[in-house]
Amino acid sequence: MVRESIIENAVLCFHCGQACEEAHWLDDKPFCCLGCRTVYEILSANQLCEYYDLEKNPGVQLKEENDETFRYLEGKDIRRKILDFDSPSYARVTFHIPAIHCVSCVWLLENLHKIREGILKTEVNFVRKNAVIDFDPRKIQLGAIARLLGTLGYLPQINADAEERVKPKADRSLVVKVAIAGFCFGNVMLFSFPEYLGIDQGEAGLSRIFSWLNLMLSLPVFLYSGWDYMRSAAKSFSQRQVNIDVPIAAGLIALFLRSSYDIITTTGPGYFDSFTGLVFFLLIGRWFQNKTYETLSFERDYTSYFPLAVNRLKDNEWQPAVIYKLERNDIIRIRNLEIIPADSTLLDQWAYIDYSFVTGESRPVKITQGDRVYAGGRLIGSPVNLVVDKKTSQSHLTSLWNHHAFKKTHESRFQKIIDRAARKFTWSVLAIAFITALYWQFTDPSQVWLILSSVLMVACPCALALAAPFTFGSMLRVFGRNQLYLKNADVVERMARIDAVVFDKTGTVTHGQAPEIKSHGEWSDSEIAAIRTLTSYSTHPLSRMIAERIGRSASQAVTGFKEIPGQGIEGVIDGKKFRIGSPSFTGHSQGSDSPSATVFVSINDTPRGYFIISTSIRGNISAMLSRLGKKCVALLSGDRDRDRAEMQNIFNPGVEMRFNQSPQDKLDYIGALRQKGRRVMMVGDGLNDAGALKQSDVGIAVTDDTGVFTPACDGILHGSRIGMLDKYLDLARSAARVVKTGFGISFFYNAIALTFAVTGNLTPLTAAILMPLSSISVVGFSTLAVNFTAKRKLENP
């Protein structure tokens, strides 16, 4: 009888909060349908009921989905269109899930791996309502994942027919809230004119009507437009934390309740004009911040492209093409260690692809003719031809480069300051508001509510929180325009603290534009053609120079191609085994006496000669090294020390020079510097120094329009701009000074504004206008300061 009476009084579903027409009970908890009860059973069985602690009734009411609904996703053609990456043991899919609406949704989706075996990891983008799911196809199928999401109430939107992924619809809710607040604010001002102008006692009835109209107009502002502040404050209390929305919510509630009391008890006209105007201008400030963040994100994704090029077949000739100009159905050739820039189909018989960019693990995968090759893969072995299936997405490559597996565990110093200040700020504001209210209660009680609201509104750490991301974000774009492409804004902060710079030599300090190449050896025409073919398979600077110098290739294909970092390359052509590289790798007992770079050749394990390559030092590097001064600490090279004298001429005295360094030697040297407390930048070509780039605080890969760099590097620098490296470091330090100045502006604003507020010289409406203006001032200052500093430092010699 008790349960029946409860049902008659509209029992709410424990999972989704909807009214239960016929309650389904489990563990003394009501559910509106079997679907919601099933979700609860799944969560309970996997010890995930913490989901319900994050928010009351966080679930989504389920739609009926049977086992056949997502069976079509298991077809090969559909998988090819939908999956971001697919292999026998690892796959990745991005689903657009409109039902994502709160922190509990994010928490549940990111714990899918605890519910079903085979799901490896889920990353949720709350703003775009996307979920990126990594899974093992051997243990769970794509259709099963979609069914699981549907069962949990997070039905994915899938458009398998469109070439492009389903794009989330723009969230217009904030615009609607601003519009409603603005409409109500304008009308409340209109109905408040009798109070502004003063009316006779005989018209008191009219004034009373207008007051009640103001109350009714304020209700949608309080219950809808301003509700996000109340909800955010309530969540912070439920999580035993206090965020910046707490004083704002307290001020809004105080002003609304006091105004309602005045009107209901006829003790006054209330402050609904201030209340509605307050919400209106607060929402405008939030809209401005959201738009600014969206702009920052957009510019990062689509204009900060990699300076990479690949060979594209055009007019029956292989010509270099910048990757963002590739079109669908273009035929491209990828060489050993080059990055595949777009989803493509393999035209050759087979290839080995290293997908460490995608999976974080360097395990080459064998693919065969006709298979899909995904953007971000790195070719291991002989060059292959591919046909482009999708245009290159710069944002996709950027997201792969930012894979969590390659993130360095350096904590942001400025972020620590912001977090520490934010924790104390809100409590300080609440304490000041309380003391101010007590003072004015005894001084002038009629002003208490307005002054209290002003104090709670005007003090805002938003400007403090915006100083660092906007400064470093603006600097990120400045570097991109000057051909230094950094992984993310955190790299700028780490660059500001660099006190030791280490250089690689070949391809970094030296380059091979119009080199003089002399061959010493007796080779037949077929052998020299084979040498050209083998060197064309490599992306090493010296190999590329030899291939371009010889100019003719062997007709036979290369088999057994290998490239050993720091040693050389080998392969079999027309039954002969060729080795090209260092003396020890090719079996030469002694090297050349030439001071220039020397590449040795052996055929069938017999030393047959060598090439002397007069690589030139980059013309713009000597002055840069001089300006770096004591920050430049070492040169690490895998070559012999025959170039020592030439290197000593351009490097500063005291710079340590180590030759014959293996990739492990370079890594160990960087590690030793860091153990001494140095903050190290490693500058290399990304071929033989990937470990050193990752070990350093900041790793910069230098490239001359080739698609070779390591996922562990923090930035890609075009070779023509290496002479600007010291200016880039100086600019990063300037960014840190701009951030500190932004902090100062924020603290100064809050101190002045609070002074005016507590003394009663600031209305709540003015406070609501000033709050977003403080953010605008910091954003404007950061942008102008960064652009001015960049122009002064980068344009002046």
Secondary structure, DSSP 8 states (H G I E B T S, - for coil): -HHHHHHHTT-B-TTT--B-SS-EEETTEEESSHHHHHHHHHHHHTT-TTHHHHSSS---------TTTTGGGGSHHHHHHHEEEE-SS-EEEEEE-TT--SHHHHHHHTTHHHHSTTEEEEEEETTTTEEEEEE-TTT--HHHHHHHHHHHT---B--SSSSS--------HHHHHHHHHHHHHHHHHHHTHHHHH---GGGHHHHHHHHHHHHHHHHHIIIIITHHHHHHHHHHHHTT---THHHHHHHHHHHHHHHHHHHHTTS---SHHHHHHHHHHHHHHHHHHHHHHHHHHHHHHHHS----EEEEEETTEEEEEEGGG--TT-EEEE-TT-B--S-EEE-SSEEEEE-HHHHSS---EEEETT-EE-TT-EEESS-EEEEESS---HHHHHHHHT-GGG------HHHHHHHHHHHHHHHHHHHHHHHHHHHHHHH-GGGHHHHHHHHHHH--THHHHHHHHHHHHHHHHHHHHTTEEESSHHHHHHHTT--EEEEE-TTTTEEEEEEEEEEEE---HHHHHHHHHHHHT--SHHHHHHHHHH----SS--EEEEEETTTEEEEEETTEEEEEE-HHHHT-SS----SSEEEEEEETTEEEEEEEEEEEE-TTSHHHHHHHGGGEEEEE-SS-GGGHHHHHHHS-TT-EEE-S--HHHHHHHHHHHHHTT--EEEEE-SSS-HHHHHHSSEEEEEESS-S---TT-SEEEEGGGGGGHHHHHHHHHHHHHHHHHHHHHHHHHHHHHHHHHHTT---HHHHHHHHHHHHHHHHHHHHHHHHHHHHHHHH--
